[in-house]
């Protein structure tokens, strides 16, 4: 459908897609609940791991750099890495090096949604519901390819969408132009009331060096094969991969992150029981 053609309204059958659920209070409430269980002083903010060393006695030393330029070292029996695989390879040096087949495997795993961006338009109320619209839309014209109703239970309304526009195109166009196109699209889909945006939020993960690397700018053509990397030689049981891409069943999703974390905790518990 071309950009000059009016959008079509569809009533989706109950079996049109897999049902999903939303967390009350948003995913941030889950993060806050986990953070509340962590003792004060455990999390080191503004600190980036730069190297991990394994000595002849199998003791692990983690080297890190702080934002103020100071360096720190931490001793450990094992390290859990919950970073995207490509970020691990790009920013952390291992001494001795990880085996070549492990490095190749890590580089081959795209950061799921790493090249994506999200826009959220906040309104005074979910006005589209007054017209019998769900807030769900798909488009091959864009710039948003997939749009959903993200409104809270009461009060303000919100529409959020993921982009069909490649990361490189967004970068060349610039944020101001991209968001202008988002506004135009929402008006085309939901009518003149969509112009009355209270706040328009934008997050581009492809520009976040803690999430994506240059290779992640290429749009994913299909779902990648995720899972644990092969055996890591001398690093076996010393480095445990626990990001969502480390789970073969739900890699890239929240469920994958939770399952990978559970697996990492089990491995660490087993390791400590043997010490």
Secondary structure, 3 states (H helix, E strand, C coil): CCCCCCCCCCCCCCCCCCCCCCCCCCHHHHHHHHHCCCCCCCCCCCEEEEEEEECCCCCEEEEEEECCCCEEEEEECCEEECCCHHHHHHHCEEECCCCHHHHHHHHCCCCCCCCCEEEEEEECCCHHHHHCCCCCEECCCCCEEEEEECCCCCCCEEEEEEECCCHHHHHHHCHHHHHHHHHHHHHHHHCHHHHCCCEEEEEEHHHCCCCCCHHHHCCCCCCCCCCCCCCCHHHCCCEEECCHHHCCCCCCCHHHHHHHHHHHHHHHHHHHHHC
